[in-house]
């Protein structure tokens, strides 16, 4: 798994999770050791290109 996205807040995390779910991309949330910030979103390395494409379309409103 590879780090895909580091959300700025809960709303941002939720919107990215929604885009990934709708696109059929499996992901998991991870907090780095000692990190007190937000959970990072990780996806499989082979899914990175598709996840990036979905995120760009989803954030741009072109779905």
Predicted model as a PDB file, atoms N, CA, C, CB and O in Angstrom, pLDDT in the B-factor column:
MODEL        1                                                                  
ATOM      1  N   UNK A   1       0.839  -1.176   0.000  1.00 91.00           N  
ATOM      2  CA  UNK A   1       0.000   0.000   0.000  1.00 91.00           C  
ATOM      3  C   UNK A   1       0.883   1.238   0.000  1.00 91.00           C  
ATOM      4  CB  UNK A   1      -0.954  -0.002   1.210  1.00 91.00           C  
ATOM      5  O   UNK A   1       1.991   1.240   0.537  1.00 91.00           O  
ATOM      6  N   UNK A   2       0.364   2.280  -0.612  1.00 93.00           N  
ATOM      7  CA  UNK A   2       1.119   3.520  -0.734  1.00 93.00           C  
ATOM      8  C   UNK A   2       0.277   4.687  -0.223  1.00 93.00           C  
ATOM      9  CB  UNK A   2       1.551   3.758  -2.200  1.00 93.00           C  
ATOM     10  O   UNK A   2      -0.946   4.711  -0.368  1.00 93.00           O  
ATOM     11  N   UNK A   3       0.961   5.639   0.371  1.00 93.00           N  
ATOM     12  CA  UNK A   3       0.268   6.836   0.839  1.00 93.00           C  
ATOM     13  C   UNK A   3      -0.294   7.550  -0.380  1.00 93.00           C  
ATOM     14  CB  UNK A   3       1.223   7.776   1.662  1.00 93.00           C  
ATOM     15  O   UNK A   3       0.434   7.841  -1.329  1.00 93.00           O  
ATOM     16  N   UNK A   4      -1.580   7.828  -0.349  1.00 95.00           N  
ATOM     17  CA  UNK A   4      -2.252   8.456  -1.474  1.00 95.00           C  
ATOM     18  C   UNK A   4      -2.633   9.900  -1.181  1.00 95.00           C  
ATOM     19  CB  UNK A   4      -3.483   7.666  -1.846  1.00 95.00           C  
ATOM     20  O   UNK A   4      -2.444  10.779  -2.022  1.00 95.00           O  
ATOM     21  N   UNK A   5      -3.170  10.145   0.011  1.00 94.00           N  
ATOM     22  CA  UNK A   5      -3.718  11.474   0.280  1.00 94.00           C  
ATOM     23  C   UNK A   5      -3.616  11.795   1.757  1.00 94.00           C  
ATOM     24  CB  UNK A   5      -5.178  11.567  -0.184  1.00 94.00           C  
ATOM     25  O   UNK A   5      -3.851  10.942   2.613  1.00 94.00           O  
ATOM     26  N   UNK A   6      -3.266  13.031   2.041  1.00 90.00           N  
ATOM     27  CA  UNK A   6      -3.158  13.520   3.405  1.00 90.00           C  
ATOM     28  C   UNK A   6      -4.213  14.617   3.576  1.00 90.00           C  
ATOM     29  CB  UNK A   6      -1.703  14.055   3.718  1.00 90.00           C  
ATOM     30  O   UNK A   6      -3.953  15.778   3.259  1.00 90.00           O  
ATOM     31  N   UNK A   7      -5.401  14.258   4.073  1.00 90.00           N  
ATOM     32  CA  UNK A   7      -6.495  15.235   4.139  1.00 90.00           C  
ATOM     33  C   UNK A   7      -6.225  16.372   5.106  1.00 90.00           C  
ATOM     34  CB  UNK A   7      -7.769  14.548   4.533  1.00 90.00           C  
ATOM     35  O   UNK A   7      -5.513  16.211   6.097  1.00 90.00           O  
ATOM     36  N   UNK A   8      -6.810  17.532   4.798  1.00 88.00           N  
ATOM     37  CA  UNK A   8      -6.616  18.702   5.649  1.00 88.00           C  
ATOM     38  C   UNK A   8      -7.581  18.744   6.823  1.00 88.00           C  
ATOM     39  CB  UNK A   8      -6.764  19.956   4.834  1.00 88.00           C  
ATOM     40  O   UNK A   8      -7.301  19.381   7.838  1.00 88.00           O  
ATOM     41  N   UNK A   9      -8.737  18.055   6.685  1.00 89.00           N  
ATOM     42  CA  UNK A   9      -9.711  18.001   7.769  1.00 89.00           C  
ATOM     43  C   UNK A   9     -10.668  16.832   7.532  1.00 89.00           C  
ATOM     44  CB  UNK A   9     -10.492  19.342   7.878  1.00 89.00           C  
ATOM     45  O   UNK A   9     -10.547  16.110   6.542  1.00 89.00           O  
ATOM     46  N   UNK A  10     -11.608  16.655   8.439  1.00 90.00           N  
ATOM     47  CA  UNK A  10     -12.540  15.524   8.350  1.00 90.00           C  
ATOM     48  C   UNK A  10     -13.409  15.606   7.098  1.00 90.00           C  
ATOM     49  CB  UNK A  10     -13.430  15.474   9.594  1.00 90.00           C  
ATOM     50  O   UNK A  10     -13.696  14.583   6.476  1.00 90.00           O  
ATOM     51  N   UNK A  11     -13.825  16.801   6.728  1.00 93.00           N  
ATOM     52  CA  UNK A  11     -14.656  16.972   5.533  1.00 93.00           C  
ATOM     53  C   UNK A  11     -13.893  16.568   4.283  1.00 93.00           C  
ATOM     54  CB  UNK A  11     -15.135  18.424   5.411  1.00 93.00           C  
ATOM     55  O   UNK A  11     -14.433  15.887   3.410  1.00 93.00           O  
ATOM     56  N   UNK A  12     -12.640  16.988   4.199  1.00 92.00           N  
ATOM     57  CA  UNK A  12     -11.780  16.638   3.077  1.00 92.00           C  
ATOM     58  C   UNK A  12     -11.597  15.121   3.014  1.00 92.00           C  
ATOM     59  CB  UNK A  12     -10.410  17.348   3.197  1.00 92.00           C  
ATOM     60  O   UNK A  12     -11.719  14.521   1.947  1.00 92.00           O  
ATOM     61  N   UNK A  13     -11.306  14.507   4.161  1.00 93.00           N  
ATOM     62  CA  UNK A  13     -11.122  13.045   4.206  1.00 93.00           C  
ATOM     63  C   UNK A  13     -12.374  12.332   3.731  1.00 93.00           C  
ATOM     64  CB  UNK A  13     -10.764  12.582   5.631  1.00 93.00           C  
ATOM     65  O   UNK A  13     -12.299  11.401   2.930  1.00 93.00           O  
ATOM     66  N   UNK A  14     -13.509  12.763   4.217  1.00 94.00           N  
ATOM     67  CA  UNK A  14     -14.773  12.132   3.867  1.00 94.00           C  
ATOM     68  C   UNK A  14     -15.062  12.240   2.371  1.00 94.00           C  
ATOM     69  CB  UNK A  14     -15.906  12.757   4.663  1.00 94.00           C  
ATOM     70  O   UNK A  14     -15.523  11.275   1.762  1.00 94.00           O  
ATOM     71  N   UNK A  15     -14.799  13.390   1.780  1.00 94.00           N  
ATOM     72  CA  UNK A  15     -15.064  13.559   0.351  1.00 94.00           C  
ATOM     73  C   UNK A  15     -14.145  12.683  -0.494  1.00 94.00           C  
ATOM     74  CB  UNK A  15     -14.899  15.025  -0.050  1.00 94.00           C  
ATOM     75  O   UNK A  15     -14.580  12.137  -1.508  1.00 94.00           O  
ATOM     76  N   UNK A  16     -12.881  12.538  -0.095  1.00 95.00           N  
ATOM     77  CA  UNK A  16     -11.954  11.686  -0.843  1.00 95.00           C  
ATOM     78  C   UNK A  16     -12.357  10.220  -0.683  1.00 95.00           C  
ATOM     79  CB  UNK A  16     -10.491  11.906  -0.363  1.00 95.00           C  
ATOM     80  O   UNK A  16     -12.305   9.457  -1.648  1.00 95.00           O  
ATOM     81  N   UNK A  17     -12.754   9.825   0.508  1.00 96.00           N  
ATOM     82  CA  UNK A  17     -13.218   8.457   0.713  1.00 96.00           C  
ATOM     83  C   UNK A  17     -14.431   8.156  -0.167  1.00 96.00           C  
ATOM     84  CB  UNK A  17     -13.563   8.226   2.190  1.00 96.00           C  
ATOM     85  O   UNK A  17     -14.532   7.067  -0.731  1.00 96.00           O  
ATOM     86  N   UNK A  18     -15.338   9.103  -0.284  1.00 95.00           N  
ATOM     87  CA  UNK A  18     -16.530   8.917  -1.115  1.00 95.00           C  
ATOM     88  C   UNK A  18     -16.143   8.709  -2.574  1.00 95.00           C  
ATOM     89  CB  UNK A  18     -17.475  10.125  -0.985  1.00 95.00           C  
ATOM     90  O   UNK A  18     -16.678   7.820  -3.235  1.00 95.00           O  
ATOM     91  N   UNK A  19     -15.222   9.517  -3.081  1.00 95.00           N  
ATOM     92  CA  UNK A  19     -14.760   9.389  -4.461  1.00 95.00           C  
ATOM     93  C   UNK A  19     -14.136   8.009  -4.683  1.00 95.00           C  
ATOM     94  CB  UNK A  19     -13.742  10.506  -4.800  1.00 95.00           C  
ATOM     95  O   UNK A  19     -14.420   7.352  -5.684  1.00 95.00           O  
ATOM     96  N   UNK A  20     -13.292   7.573  -3.755  1.00 96.00           N  
ATOM     97  CA  UNK A  20     -12.642   6.270  -3.901  1.00 96.00           C  
ATOM     98  C   UNK A  20     -13.656   5.128  -3.857  1.00 96.00           C  
ATOM     99  CB  UNK A  20     -11.594   6.077  -2.805  1.00 96.00           C  
ATOM    100  O   UNK A  20     -13.578   4.196  -4.657  1.00 96.00           O  
ATOM    101  N   UNK A  21     -14.600   5.200  -2.928  1.00 96.00           N  
ATOM    102  CA  UNK A  21     -15.630   4.149  -2.827  1.00 96.00           C  
ATOM    103  C   UNK A  21     -16.442   4.064  -4.106  1.00 96.00           C  
ATOM    104  CB  UNK A  21     -16.563   4.413  -1.633  1.00 96.00           C  
ATOM    105  O   UNK A  21     -16.662   2.971  -4.628  1.00 96.00           O  
ATOM    106  N   UNK A  22     -16.891   5.205  -4.616  1.00 95.00           N  
ATOM    107  CA  UNK A  22     -17.684   5.226  -5.846  1.00 95.00           C  
ATOM    108  C   UNK A  22     -16.902   4.661  -7.021  1.00 95.00           C  
ATOM    109  CB  UNK A  22     -18.139   6.647  -6.161  1.00 95.00           C  
ATOM    110  O   UNK A  22     -17.476   4.053  -7.925  1.00 95.00           O  
ATOM    111  N   UNK A  23     -15.583   4.864  -7.005  1.00 95.00           N  
ATOM    112  CA  UNK A  23     -14.726   4.374  -8.080  1.00 95.00           C  
ATOM    113  C   UNK A  23     -14.272   2.945  -7.895  1.00 95.00           C  
ATOM    114  CB  UNK A  23     -13.535   5.245  -8.207  1.00 95.00           C  
ATOM    115  O   UNK A  23     -13.565   2.406  -8.746  1.00 95.00           O  
ATOM    116  N   UNK A  24     -14.667   2.315  -6.790  1.00 96.00           N  
ATOM    117  CA  UNK A  24     -14.296   0.924  -6.547  1.00 96.00           C  
ATOM    118  C   UNK A  24     -12.853   0.735  -6.117  1.00 96.00           C  
ATOM    119  CB  UNK A  24     -14.544   0.124  -7.770  1.00 96.00           C  
ATOM    120  O   UNK A  24     -12.297  -0.352  -6.277  1.00 96.00           O  
ATOM    121  N   UNK A  25     -12.245   1.768  -5.577  1.00 97.00           N  
ATOM    122  CA  UNK A  25     -10.852   1.695  -5.119  1.00 97.00           C  
ATOM    123  C   UNK A  25     -10.837   1.345  -3.641  1.00 97.00           C  
ATOM    124  CB  UNK A  25     -10.098   3.038  -5.374  1.00 97.00           C  
ATOM    125  O   UNK A  25     -11.442   2.036  -2.820  1.00 97.00           O  
ATOM    126  N   UNK A  26     -10.140   0.266  -3.312  1.00 97.00           N  
ATOM    127  CA  UNK A  26      -9.990  -0.098  -1.907  1.00 97.00           C  
ATOM    128  C   UNK A  26      -8.922   0.788  -1.276  1.00 97.00           C  
ATOM    129  CB  UNK A  26      -9.624  -1.602  -1.753  1.00 97.00           C  
ATOM    130  O   UNK A  26      -7.923   1.119  -1.915  1.00 97.00           O  
ATOM    131  N   UNK A  27      -9.135   1.162  -0.039  1.00 97.00           N  
ATOM    132  CA  UNK A  27      -8.211   2.045   0.663  1.00 97.00           C  
ATOM    133  C   UNK A  27      -8.253   1.725   2.150  1.00 97.00           C  
ATOM    134  CB  UNK A  27      -8.559   3.537   0.409  1.00 97.00           C  
ATOM    135  O   UNK A  27      -9.135   1.005   2.619  1.00 97.00           O  
ATOM    136  N   UNK A  28      -7.296   2.263   2.877  1.00 95.00           N  
ATOM    137  CA  UNK A  28      -7.362   2.205   4.337  1.00 95.00           C  
ATOM    138  C   UNK A  28      -6.789   3.490   4.902  1.00 95.00           C  
ATOM    139  CB  UNK A  28      -6.597   0.969   4.890  1.00 95.00           C  
ATOM    140  O   UNK A  28      -6.055   4.217   4.233  1.00 95.00           O  
ATOM    141  N   UNK A  29      -7.142   3.747   6.142  1.00 95.00           N  
ATOM    142  CA  UNK A  29      -6.691   4.957   6.827  1.00 95.00           C  
ATOM    143  C   UNK A  29      -5.572   4.587   7.787  1.00 95.00           C  
ATOM    144  CB  UNK A  29      -7.864   5.650   7.583  1.00 95.00           C  
ATOM    145  O   UNK A  29      -5.611   3.539   8.432  1.00 95.00           O  
ATOM    146  N   UNK A  30      -4.579   5.457   7.873  1.00 92.00           N  
ATOM    147  CA  UNK A  30      -3.435   5.169   8.739  1.00 92.00           C  
ATOM    148  C   UNK A  30      -2.920   6.452   9.360  1.00 92.00           C  
ATOM    149  CB  UNK A  30      -2.313   4.468   7.953  1.00 92.00           C  
ATOM    150  O   UNK A  30      -2.811   7.485   8.700  1.00 92.00           O  
ATOM    151  N   UNK A  31      -2.612   6.365  10.621  1.00 86.00           N  
ATOM    152  CA  UNK A  31      -1.971   7.477  11.326  1.00 86.00           C  
ATOM    153  C   UNK A  31      -0.520   7.079  11.544  1.00 86.00           C  
ATOM    154  CB  UNK A  31      -2.696   7.809  12.696  1.00 86.00           C  
ATOM    155  O   UNK A  31      -0.236   6.024  12.111  1.00 86.00           O  
ATOM    156  N   UNK A  32       0.381   7.914  11.100  1.00 73.00           N  
ATOM    157  CA  UNK A  32       1.799   7.625  11.306  1.00 73.00           C  
ATOM    158  C   UNK A  32       2.114   7.606  12.791  1.00 73.00           C  
ATOM    159  CB  UNK A  32       2.682   8.662  10.583  1.00 73.00           C  
ATOM    160  O   UNK A  32       1.516   8.355  13.563  1.00 73.00           O  
ATOM    161  N   UNK A  33       3.038   6.764  13.191  1.00 69.00           N  
ATOM    162  CA  UNK A  33       3.420   6.677  14.599  1.00 69.00           C  
ATOM    163  C   UNK A  33       3.872   8.034  15.111  1.00 69.00           C  
ATOM    164  CB  UNK A  33       4.531   5.636  14.797  1.00 69.00           C  
ATOM    165  O   UNK A  33       4.676   8.721  14.479  1.00 69.00           O  
ATOM    166  N   UNK A  34       3.342   8.406  16.266  1.00 66.00           N  
ATOM    167  CA  UNK A  34       3.709   9.669  16.885  1.00 66.00           C  
ATOM    168  C   UNK A  34       3.009  10.871  16.282  1.00 66.00           C  
ATOM    169  CB  UNK A  34       5.174   9.861  16.790  1.00 66.00           C  
ATOM    170  O   UNK A  34       3.148  11.990  16.774  1.00 66.00           O  
ATOM    171  N   UNK A  35       2.255  10.639  15.215  1.00 65.00           N  
ATOM    172  CA  UNK A  35       1.552  11.736  14.552  1.00 65.00           C  
ATOM    173  C   UNK A  35       0.215  11.962  15.245  1.00 65.00           C  
ATOM    174  CB  UNK A  35       1.346  11.436  13.039  1.00 65.00           C  
ATOM    175  O   UNK A  35      -0.534  11.014  15.480  1.00 65.00           O  
ATOM    176  N   UNK A  36      -0.078  13.188  15.565  1.00 65.00           N  
ATOM    177  CA  UNK A  36      -1.351  13.504  16.215  1.00 65.00           C  
ATOM    178  C   UNK A  36      -2.323  14.139  15.230  1.00 65.00           C  
ATOM    179  CB  UNK A  36      -1.128  14.440  17.409  1.00 65.00           C  
ATOM    180  O   UNK A  36      -3.404  14.577  15.621  1.00 65.00           O  
ATOM    181  N   UNK A  37      -1.946  14.191  13.956  1.00 71.00           N  
ATOM    182  CA  UNK A  37      -2.789  14.811  12.941  1.00 71.00           C  
ATOM    183  C   UNK A  37      -3.832  13.877  12.373  1.00 71.00           C  
ATOM    184  CB  UNK A  37      -1.945  15.331  11.835  1.00 71.00           C  
ATOM    185  O   UNK A  37      -4.191  12.871  12.987  1.00 71.00           O  
ATOM    186  N   UNK A  38      -4.305  14.216  11.213  1.00 76.00           N  
ATOM    187  CA  UNK A  38      -5.335  13.462  10.526  1.00 76.00           C  
ATOM    188  C   UNK A  38      -4.820  12.092  10.067  1.00 76.00           C  
ATOM    189  CB  UNK A  38      -5.853  14.256   9.335  1.00 76.00           C  
ATOM    190  O   UNK A  38      -3.616  11.854   9.965  1.00 76.00           O  
ATOM    191  N   UNK A  39      -5.762  11.224   9.802  1.00 89.00           N  
ATOM    192  CA  UNK A  39      -5.441   9.929   9.225  1.00 89.00           C  
ATOM    193  C   UNK A  39      -5.118  10.109   7.745  1.00 89.00           C  
ATOM    194  CB  UNK A  39      -6.611   8.929   9.420  1.00 89.00           C  
ATOM    195  O   UNK A  39      -5.803  10.858   7.049  1.00 89.00           O  
ATOM    196  N   UNK A  40      -4.085   9.433   7.262  1.00 93.00           N  
ATOM    197  CA  UNK A  40      -3.738   9.472   5.851  1.00 93.00           C  
ATOM    198  C   UNK A  40      -4.508   8.374   5.130  1.00 93.00           C  
ATOM    199  CB  UNK A  40      -2.206   9.308   5.644  1.00 93.00           C  
ATOM    200  O   UNK A  40      -4.851   7.349   5.719  1.00 93.00           O  
ATOM    201  N   UNK A  41      -4.775   8.601   3.849  1.00 96.00           N  
ATOM    202  CA  UNK A  41      -5.470   7.611   3.031  1.00 96.00           C  
ATOM    203  C   UNK A  41      -4.426   6.888   2.196  1.00 96.00           C  
ATOM    204  CB  UNK A  41      -6.567   8.276   2.123  1.00 96.00           C  
ATOM    205  O   UNK A  41      -3.630   7.512   1.494  1.00 96.00           O  
ATOM    206  N   UNK A  42      -4.440   5.551   2.282  1.00 97.00           N  
ATOM    207  CA  UNK A  42      -3.511   4.709   1.531  1.00 97.00           C  
ATOM    208  C   UNK A  42      -4.286   3.833   0.561  1.00 97.00           C  
ATOM    209  CB  UNK A  42      -2.657   3.840   2.484  1.00 97.00           C  
ATOM    210  O   UNK A  42      -5.375   3.354   0.875  1.00 97.00           O  
ATOM    211  N   UNK A  43      -3.713   3.628  -0.624  1.00 97.00           N  
ATOM    212  CA  UNK A  43      -4.295   2.724  -1.613  1.00 97.00           C  
ATOM    213  C   UNK A  43      -3.192   1.802  -2.125  1.00 97.00           C  
ATOM    214  CB  UNK A  43      -4.960   3.518  -2.792  1.00 97.00           C  
ATOM    215  O   UNK A  43      -2.007   2.070  -1.929  1.00 97.00           O  
ATOM    216  N   UNK A  44      -3.594   0.716  -2.781  1.00 97.00           N  
ATOM    217  CA  UNK A  44      -2.612  -0.193  -3.374  1.00 97.00           C  
ATOM    218  C   UNK A  44      -1.850   0.549  -4.475  1.00 97.00           C  
ATOM    219  CB  UNK A  44      -3.306  -1.475  -3.944  1.00 97.00           C  
ATOM    220  O   UNK A  44      -2.423   1.377  -5.183  1.00 97.00           O  
ATOM    221  N   UNK A  45      -0.566   0.248  -4.612  1.00 96.00           N  
ATOM    222  CA  UNK A  45       0.258   0.941  -5.600  1.00 96.00           C  
ATOM    223  C   UNK A  45      -0.310   0.830  -7.000  1.00 96.00           C  
ATOM    224  CB  UNK A  45       1.662   0.396  -5.580  1.00 96.00           C  
ATOM    225  O   UNK A  45      -0.254   1.789  -7.770  1.00 96.00           O  
ATOM    226  N   UNK A  46      -0.856  -0.328  -7.339  1.00 97.00           N  
ATOM    227  CA  UNK A  46      -1.401  -0.498  -8.686  1.00 97.00           C  
ATOM    228  C   UNK A  46      -2.677   0.320  -8.911  1.00 97.00           C  
ATOM    229  CB  UNK A  46      -1.685  -1.967  -8.944  1.00 97.00           C  
ATOM    230  O   UNK A  46      -3.084   0.537 -10.052  1.00 97.00           O  
ATOM    231  N   UNK A  47      -3.301   0.768  -7.828  1.00 97.00           N  
ATOM    232  CA  UNK A  47      -4.510   1.590  -7.934  1.00 97.00           C  
ATOM    233  C   UNK A  47      -4.224   3.084  -7.927  1.00 97.00           C  
ATOM    234  CB  UNK A  47      -5.447   1.261  -6.810  1.00 97.00           C  
ATOM    235  O   UNK A  47      -5.137   3.883  -8.134  1.00 97.00           O  
ATOM    236  N   UNK A  48      -2.976   3.480  -7.692  1.00 96.00           N  
ATOM    237  CA  UNK A  48      -2.643   4.906  -7.605  1.00 96.00           C  
ATOM    238  C   UNK A  48      -3.058   5.713  -8.830  1.00 96.00           C  
ATOM    239  CB  UNK A  48      -1.171   5.063  -7.394  1.00 96.00           C  
ATOM    240  O   UNK A  48      -3.682   6.762  -8.668  1.00 96.00           O  
ATOM    241  N   UNK A  49      -2.740   5.273 -10.056  1.00 96.00           N  
ATOM    242  CA  UNK A  49      -3.129   6.091 -11.216  1.00 96.00           C  
ATOM    243  C   UNK A  49      -4.645   6.302 -11.322  1.00 96.00           C  
ATOM    244  CB  UNK A  49      -2.622   5.442 -12.493  1.00 96.00           C  
ATOM    245  O   UNK A  49      -5.109   7.411 -11.585  1.00 96.00           O  
ATOM    246  N   UNK A  50      -5.397   5.239 -11.117  1.00 97.00           N  
ATOM    247  CA  UNK A  50      -6.865   5.347 -11.200  1.00 97.00           C  
ATOM    248  C   UNK A  50      -7.408   6.212 -10.054  1.00 97.00           C  
ATOM    249  CB  UNK A  50      -7.519   3.935 -11.162  1.00 97.00           C  
ATOM    250  O   UNK A  50      -8.315   7.017 -10.266  1.00 97.00           O  
ATOM    251  N   UNK A  51      -6.866   6.053  -8.856  1.00 97.00           N  
ATOM    252  CA  UNK A  51      -7.314   6.843  -7.709  1.00 97.00           C  
ATOM    253  C   UNK A  51      -7.042   8.324  -7.954  1.00 97.00           C  
ATOM    254  CB  UNK A  51      -6.612   6.373  -6.414  1.00 97.00           C  
ATOM    255  O   UNK A  51      -7.879   9.167  -7.629  1.00 97.00           O  
ATOM    256  N   UNK A  52      -5.889   8.649  -8.519  1.00 96.00           N  
ATOM    257  CA  UNK A  52      -5.561  10.042  -8.828  1.00 96.00           C  
ATOM    258  C   UNK A  52      -6.521  10.603  -9.861  1.00 96.00           C  
ATOM    259  CB  UNK A  52      -4.117  10.159  -9.331  1.00 96.00           C  
ATOM    260  O   UNK A  52      -6.987  11.735  -9.735  1.00 96.00           O  
ATOM    261  N   UNK A  53      -6.816   9.814 -10.877  1.00 96.00           N  
ATOM    262  CA  UNK A  53      -7.754  10.234 -11.922  1.00 96.00           C  
ATOM    263  C   UNK A  53      -9.133  10.521 -11.316  1.00 96.00           C  
ATOM    264  CB  UNK A  53      -7.864   9.146 -13.024  1.00 96.00           C  
ATOM    265  O   UNK A  53      -9.742  11.550 -11.607  1.00 96.00           O  
ATOM    266  N   UNK A  54      -9.618   9.609 -10.476  1.00 95.00           N  
ATOM    267  CA  UNK A  54     -10.918   9.793  -9.838  1.00 95.00           C  
ATOM    268  C   UNK A  54     -10.928  11.028  -8.948  1.00 95.00           C  
ATOM    269  CB  UNK A  54     -11.287   8.560  -9.023  1.00 95.00           C  
ATOM    270  O   UNK A  54     -11.905  11.777  -8.924  1.00 95.00           O  
ATOM    271  N   UNK A  55      -9.852  11.233  -8.227  1.00 94.00           N  
ATOM    272  CA  UNK A  55      -9.782  12.384  -7.317  1.00 94.00           C  
ATOM    273  C   UNK A  55      -9.813  13.694  -8.101  1.00 94.00           C  
ATOM    274  CB  UNK A  55      -8.505  12.314  -6.452  1.00 94.00           C  
ATOM    275  O   UNK A  55     -10.515  14.630  -7.719  1.00 94.00           O  
ATOM    276  N   UNK A  56      -9.069  13.762  -9.176  1.00 93.00           N  
ATOM    277  CA  UNK A  56      -9.048  14.973  -9.996  1.00 93.00           C  
ATOM    278  C   UNK A  56     -10.439  15.250 -10.568  1.00 93.00           C  
ATOM    279  CB  UNK A  56      -8.013  14.839 -11.138  1.00 93.00           C  
ATOM    280  O   UNK A  56     -10.916  16.384 -10.528  1.00 93.00           O  
ATOM    281  N   UNK A  57     -11.079  14.226 -11.093  1.00 90.00           N  
ATOM    282  CA  UNK A  57     -12.437  14.397 -11.634  1.00 90.00           C  
ATOM    283  C   UNK A  57     -13.425  14.748 -10.534  1.00 90.00           C  
ATOM    284  CB  UNK A  57     -12.895  13.123 -12.357  1.00 90.00           C  
ATOM    285  O   UNK A  57     -14.278  15.618 -10.711  1.00 90.00           O  
ATOM    286  N   UNK A  58     -13.309  14.064  -9.389  1.00 81.00           N  
ATOM    287  CA  UNK A  58     -14.233  14.305  -8.280  1.00 81.00           C  
ATOM    288  C   UNK A  58     -14.091  15.691  -7.683  1.00 81.00           C  
ATOM    289  CB  UNK A  58     -14.021  13.278  -7.206  1.00 81.00           C  
ATOM    290  O   UNK A  58     -15.089  16.350  -7.387  1.00 81.00           O  
ATOM    291  N   UNK A  59     -12.870  16.133  -7.507  1.00 71.00           N  
ATOM    292  CA  UNK A  59     -12.625  17.458  -6.933  1.00 71.00           C  
ATOM    293  C   UNK A  59     -12.971  18.562  -7.938  1.00 71.00           C  
ATOM    294  CB  UNK A  59     -11.154  17.587  -6.488  1.00 71.00           C  
ATOM    295  O   UNK A  59     -13.339  19.672  -7.554  1.00 71.00           O  
ATOM    296  N   UNK A  60     -12.848  18.240  -9.222  1.00 61.00           N  
ATOM    297  CA  UNK A  60     -13.150  19.239 -10.254  1.00 61.00           C  
ATOM    298  C   UNK A  60     -14.621  19.311 -10.611  1.00 61.00           C  
ATOM    299  CB  UNK A  60     -12.361  18.945 -11.491  1.00 61.00           C  
ATOM    300  O   UNK A  60     -15.052  20.213 -11.331  1.00 61.00           O  
ATOM    301  N   UNK A  61     -15.402  18.345 -10.099  1.00 53.00           N  
ATOM    302  CA  UNK A  61     -16.827  18.343 -10.371  1.00 53.00           C  
ATOM    303  C   UNK A  61     -17.186  17.835 -11.753  1.00 53.00           C  
ATOM    304  CB  UNK A  61     -17.363  19.707 -10.201  1.00 53.00           C  
ATOM    305  O   UNK A  61     -18.286  18.089 -12.244  1.00 53.00           O  
ATOM    306  N   UNK A  62     -16.256  17.109 -12.392  1.00 47.00           N  
ATOM    307  CA  UNK A  62     -16.515  16.615 -13.749  1.00 47.00           C  
ATOM    308  C   UNK A  62     -16.957  15.171 -13.788  1.00 47.00           C  
ATOM    309  CB  UNK A  62     -15.292  16.772 -14.590  1.00 47.00           C  
ATOM    310  O   UNK A  62     -16.761  14.504 -14.804  1.00 47.00           O  
ATOM    311  N   UNK A  63     -17.543  14.663 -12.727  1.00 42.00           N  
ATOM    312  CA  UNK A  63     -17.986  13.265 -12.710  1.00 42.00           C  
ATOM    313  C   UNK A  63     -19.266  13.113 -13.503  1.00 42.00           C  
ATOM    314  CB  UNK A  63     -18.194  12.772 -11.267  1.00 42.00           C  
ATOM    315  O   UNK A  63     -19.800  12.009 -13.608  1.00 42.00           O  
TER     316      UNK A  63                                                      
ENDMDL                                                                          
END                                                                             
